[in-house]
Amino acid sequence: MPDFTTFANRNGITMHNLDLLAEAFTHRSYLNEHREFAGNHNERLEFLGDAVLELAITDFLFKKFPEKTEGELTNYRAALVNTVSLAQTAQTIGINDYLLLSKGEARDTGRARDVILADTFEAIIGALHLDQGYAAAEAFIGKNLYGKIDEVIAKRAYQDAKSRFQELAQEKKGITPMYRTLDEVGPDHDKTFTVGVFLGEREIARGEAHSKQEAEQAAATAALAAMSWA
């Protein structure tokens, strides 16, 4: 069992009930392999933490940018609290080293691990809220997320990948990107689409997902990296 006190100390967290922090790190899959474990998985804490996180980020942005429109604030918030952003923050503060996962889930990488990390980050917020109230949870959020907003704006990370790639492709190359479905595999209820993004006839990158829209976004994200525009 990981030493959750060490994680708390490293991140300036004081927990009255350390069992709540242990619960925040417990993935449902861990309970399936450890029937003797007396704790709960983190999904309820994640549910609570997600709501607290949205309120805190919304309040922060509302006060910081009094001149911005509702639409702009919504985009900023989405950039701060999306899975990639939360997973990166979770990695930075060491959450990955304390996760309680099944052997199968422990081997996951990429998008699957990002989801677990992001969910755990939200569960920790929920645990803090239950243990000490909103102020403690908001302080944790502020310490780890508020400072990212300047980078989000500078890099226009509040734009979705397709919009950003199109804007840069037109600016730098004078070309509007085209997306083509290159492959479809699997049954109708569980298809995987492979989409390529092209500048003229040149294929820049590919993306895979269970919908064409998500595959296009994945391709655009990969294209931004391939062109060093990320």
Wavefront OBJ file of the C-alpha trace (Angstrom):
o trace
v 0.000 0.000 0.000
v 1.479 3.396 -0.939
v 2.271 5.910 1.785
v -0.361 8.540 1.115
v 1.007 10.713 3.923
v 4.132 11.215 1.827
v 2.023 12.377 -1.132
v 0.083 14.750 1.125
v 3.250 16.212 2.647
v 4.887 16.709 -0.750
v 1.884 18.660 -1.953
v 1.185 20.692 1.162
v -2.006 18.793 1.973
v -3.183 18.141 5.507
v -5.851 15.449 5.762
v -7.819 14.808 8.935
v -9.129 11.545 7.472
v -6.363 9.870 5.484
v -8.777 7.123 4.393
v -10.449 9.670 2.116
v -7.152 10.268 0.343
v -6.611 6.521 -0.048
v -10.093 6.256 -1.539
v -9.281 9.031 -4.012
v -6.418 6.946 -5.389
v -8.393 3.691 -5.627
v -9.552 2.723 -9.112
v -12.550 0.436 -9.428
v -10.360 -2.241 -11.048
v -8.216 -2.524 -7.903
v -11.186 -3.732 -5.862
v -11.867 -6.502 -8.368
v -8.430 -7.997 -7.718
v -8.234 -7.217 -3.986
v -11.410 -8.484 -2.382
v -9.803 -8.086 1.029
v -9.485 -4.313 0.559
v -11.914 -2.603 2.913
v -12.037 0.753 1.144
v -14.146 2.151 -1.693
v -13.230 3.103 -5.241
v -12.943 6.777 -6.158
v -15.880 7.338 -8.506
v -18.121 9.128 -5.992
v -15.259 11.390 -4.930
v -14.514 12.109 -8.579
v -18.156 13.091 -9.117
v -17.971 15.549 -6.227
v -14.536 16.837 -7.162
v -15.596 17.511 -10.743
v -18.345 19.841 -9.518
v -16.042 21.628 -7.068
v -13.393 22.007 -9.785
v -15.848 23.545 -12.233
v -17.087 26.029 -9.656
v -13.570 27.045 -8.600
v -12.272 27.491 -12.153
v -15.420 29.354 -13.204
v -15.150 31.759 -10.265
v -11.418 32.301 -10.909
v -11.903 33.079 -14.603
v -14.970 35.253 -14.007
v -12.989 37.472 -11.635
v -9.713 37.457 -13.596
v -11.235 38.384 -16.959
v -14.129 40.814 -16.376
v -14.052 41.889 -20.036
v -14.304 38.405 -21.568
v -17.529 36.989 -22.990
v -19.296 33.882 -21.730
v -18.069 31.965 -24.762
v -14.437 32.933 -24.211
v -14.602 32.040 -20.529
v -16.147 28.684 -21.395
v -13.286 27.927 -23.784
v -10.679 28.929 -21.199
v -12.322 26.720 -18.593
v -12.464 23.756 -20.960
v -8.752 24.114 -21.682
v -7.891 24.117 -17.982
v -10.058 21.172 -16.931
v -9.894 18.824 -19.924
v -8.408 15.355 -19.525
v -5.018 16.235 -20.994
v -4.570 19.293 -18.769
v -5.592 17.471 -15.596
v -3.477 14.418 -16.452
v -0.408 16.595 -17.005
v -0.984 18.292 -13.666
v -1.518 14.917 -11.990
v 1.795 13.698 -13.367
v 3.556 16.825 -12.155
v 2.413 16.395 -8.557
v 3.194 12.673 -8.482
v -0.260 11.100 -8.569
v 0.909 8.343 -10.925
v 3.186 6.886 -8.228
v 0.328 6.279 -5.790
v -2.475 4.881 -7.951
v -4.186 1.703 -6.784
v -4.952 -0.175 -10.017
v -5.479 -3.711 -11.254
v -2.547 -5.315 -13.032
v -4.273 -4.746 -16.359
v -5.027 -1.087 -15.746
v -1.485 -0.538 -14.460
v -0.171 -1.434 -17.915
v -2.343 1.139 -19.688
v -0.644 4.111 -21.267
v -1.666 7.061 -23.406
v -5.278 8.184 -23.367
v -6.418 5.423 -20.984
v -3.864 6.416 -18.332
v -4.638 10.117 -18.834
v -8.291 9.452 -18.003
v -7.330 7.613 -14.817
v -4.969 10.403 -13.762
v -7.516 13.134 -14.464
v -10.241 11.250 -12.586
v -7.926 10.762 -9.614
v -7.047 14.460 -9.552
v -10.765 15.273 -9.358
v -11.252 12.617 -6.667
v -8.535 14.236 -4.542
v -10.432 17.532 -4.837
v -13.564 15.734 -3.671
v -11.683 14.195 -0.737
v -10.337 17.589 0.319
v -13.798 19.125 0.112
v -15.258 16.421 2.340
v -12.351 16.534 4.774
v -11.952 20.286 5.212
v -14.497 22.098 3.072
v -14.498 24.151 -0.095
v -11.683 26.506 0.892
v -9.130 23.692 1.169
v -10.241 22.151 -2.100
v -10.134 25.522 -3.864
v -6.640 26.214 -2.512
v -5.417 22.915 -3.992
v -7.021 23.760 -7.338
v -5.556 27.254 -7.313
v -2.057 26.035 -6.513
v -2.061 23.531 -9.355
v -4.238 25.001 -12.108
v -4.753 28.749 -11.932
v -1.204 29.479 -13.031
v -1.706 27.574 -16.288
v -4.104 30.136 -17.737
v -1.389 32.423 -19.134
v 0.127 29.546 -21.107
v -3.325 28.461 -22.292
v -3.936 31.934 -23.721
v -0.430 32.360 -25.148
v -0.598 29.018 -26.972
v -4.302 29.382 -27.803
v -4.840 26.004 -26.190
v -8.455 27.035 -25.640
v -9.069 26.363 -29.329
v -9.843 22.820 -30.375
v -7.090 21.119 -32.357
v -8.889 21.285 -35.718
v -9.532 25.012 -35.423
v -5.966 25.675 -34.348
v -4.434 23.575 -37.127
v -6.627 25.195 -39.760
v -5.747 28.688 -38.549
v -2.012 27.964 -38.583
v -2.097 26.087 -41.892
v -3.805 29.032 -43.564
v -1.450 31.507 -41.896
v 1.802 29.646 -42.582
v 1.060 27.655 -45.739
v -1.924 29.355 -47.325
v -3.731 25.991 -47.404
v -6.933 24.790 -45.774
v -6.480 21.276 -44.291
v -8.559 18.404 -45.642
v -9.590 15.328 -43.642
v -10.063 11.913 -45.244
v -11.302 8.710 -43.664
v -8.601 6.155 -44.453
v -9.971 3.096 -42.664
v -12.934 1.762 -40.695
v -12.671 -1.467 -38.690
v -14.921 -3.280 -36.256
v -18.663 -3.865 -35.922
v -21.136 -1.029 -36.381
v -21.572 -0.549 -32.630
v -17.826 -0.362 -31.973
v -16.053 0.963 -35.058
v -12.575 2.465 -35.045
v -11.967 5.166 -37.622
v -8.587 6.193 -38.991
v -8.555 9.707 -40.409
v -5.714 11.447 -42.193
v -5.229 15.198 -42.362
v -3.730 16.591 -45.567
v -2.245 19.850 -46.745
v -2.825 19.621 -50.468
v -1.856 16.061 -51.389
v 0.605 15.726 -48.505
v -0.555 13.632 -45.581
v 0.586 15.328 -42.371
v -0.709 12.971 -39.686
v -3.330 10.402 -38.743
v -5.694 9.936 -35.837
v -7.775 7.026 -34.581
v -10.940 7.068 -32.500
v -14.399 5.535 -32.222
v -16.013 8.416 -34.109
v -14.928 10.348 -37.181
v -15.106 13.639 -35.301
v -12.799 12.427 -32.534
v -10.441 10.867 -35.095
v -10.223 14.200 -36.904
v -9.369 15.965 -33.646
v -6.723 13.319 -32.916
v -5.277 13.778 -36.412
v -5.188 17.551 -35.977
v -3.432 17.200 -32.625
v -0.840 14.901 -34.190
v -0.438 17.292 -37.124
v 0.261 20.229 -34.818
v 3.056 18.195 -33.257
v 4.352 16.944 -36.615
v 4.614 20.492 -37.926
v 6.075 21.721 -34.620
v 3.129 24.080 -34.263
v 1.928 22.675 -30.933
l 1 2 3 4 5 6 7 8 9 10 11 12 13 14 15 16 17 18 19 20 21 22 23 24 25 26 27 28 29 30 31 32 33 34 35 36 37 38 39 40 41 42 43 44 45 46 47 48 49 50 51 52 53 54 55 56 57 58 59 60 61 62 63 64 65 66 67 68 69 70 71 72 73 74 75 76 77 78 79 80 81 82 83 84 85 86 87 88 89 90 91 92 93 94 95 96 97 98 99 100 101 102 103 104 105 106 107 108 109 110 111 112 113 114 115 116 117 118 119 120 121 122 123 124 125 126 127 128 129 130 131 132 133 134 135 136 137 138 139 140 141 142 143 144 145 146 147 148 149 150 151 152 153 154 155 156 157 158 159 160 161 162 163 164 165 166 167 168 169 170 171 172 173 174 175 176 177 178 179 180 181 182 183 184 185 186 187 188 189 190 191 192 193 194 195 196 197 198 199 200 201 202 203 204 205 206 207 208 209 210 211 212 213 214 215 216 217 218 219 220 221 222 223 224 225 226 227 228 229 230
